[in-house]
Amino acid sequence: MTTRIQVDISFDSLIASIKSLDLSQKHQLLEILEDQIFEDEVELEEDPRIIAEIEDARQAYQRGDYQTIQDYMATRLDKTT
């Protein structure tokens, strides 16, 4: 039987706790985080909403409906002057 416990701690407290770990514990935590990030990214790539957004962006690009970074920067510069 698995018991789940949820604890609310501040991010700063979490960081302080991580800093207090020894090197092998930090490596173990890093491995856990990398696994979780990979799983989340896979789920995100398979999300129908994300797939639709990417397809919309591709179609807009093919139509020429986009703004280059240079155009964007020029527009922002014009707005600040």
C-alpha positions as CSV (number, residue, x, y, z in Angstrom):
1,M,0.0,0.0,0.0
2,T,1.3,3.4,-1.0
3,T,0.7,6.4,1.2
4,R,0.8,9.8,-0.5
5,I,1.7,12.9,1.5
6,Q,1.6,16.4,0.0
7,V,3.7,19.1,1.6
8,D,3.5,22.8,0.8
9,I,6.9,24.5,1.2
10,S,8.2,27.7,-0.3
11,F,10.5,27.5,-3.2
12,D,13.2,29.3,-1.2
13,S,12.9,26.5,1.5
14,L,13.2,23.9,-1.2
15,I,16.3,25.5,-2.6
16,A,17.9,25.7,0.8
17,S,17.1,22.0,1.4
18,I,18.6,21.1,-1.9
19,K,21.8,23.0,-1.1
20,S,22.1,21.1,2.1
21,L,22.2,17.7,0.3
22,D,25.5,15.9,-0.3
23,L,26.8,15.4,-3.8
24,S,25.4,11.9,-4.3
25,Q,22.0,13.0,-3.2
26,K,22.1,16.0,-5.6
27,H,23.0,13.6,-8.4
28,Q,20.1,11.4,-7.4
29,L,17.8,14.4,-7.4
30,L,19.1,15.5,-10.8
31,E,18.4,12.1,-12.3
32,I,14.8,12.2,-10.9
33,L,14.3,15.7,-12.3
34,E,15.7,14.8,-15.7
35,D,13.4,11.8,-15.9
36,Q,10.4,13.9,-14.9
37,I,11.2,16.7,-17.4
38,F,11.6,14.1,-20.2
39,E,8.2,12.6,-19.4
40,D,6.5,16.0,-19.2
41,E,8.1,17.0,-22.5
42,V,6.9,13.8,-24.2
43,E,3.4,14.4,-22.9
44,L,3.5,18.0,-24.1
45,E,4.6,17.0,-27.6
46,E,1.6,14.6,-27.8
47,D,-0.9,17.2,-26.5
48,P,-3.5,17.7,-29.3
49,R,-3.7,21.5,-28.4
50,I,0.1,21.9,-28.8
51,I,0.1,19.9,-32.0
52,A,-2.7,22.2,-33.4
53,E,-0.8,25.3,-32.3
54,I,2.4,24.1,-34.0
55,E,0.4,23.3,-37.2
56,D,-1.2,26.8,-37.1
57,A,2.3,28.4,-36.7
58,R,3.6,26.3,-39.7
59,Q,0.7,27.4,-41.9
60,A,1.2,31.0,-40.9
61,Y,4.9,30.8,-41.7
62,Q,4.1,29.2,-45.1
63,R,1.7,32.1,-45.9
64,G,4.4,34.6,-44.9
65,D,2.3,35.7,-41.9
66,Y,5.1,36.2,-39.5
67,Q,7.4,39.0,-38.2
68,T,11.2,38.7,-38.2
69,I,13.1,39.5,-35.1
70,Q,14.6,42.5,-36.9
71,D,11.2,43.8,-37.7
72,Y,10.0,43.2,-34.2
73,M,13.0,45.1,-32.7
74,A,12.5,48.0,-35.1
75,T,8.9,48.2,-34.1
76,R,9.8,48.2,-30.4
77,L,12.4,50.8,-31.0
78,D,9.9,53.0,-32.8
79,K,7.5,52.7,-29.9
80,T,10.0,53.8,-27.3
81,T,11.2,56.9,-29.2
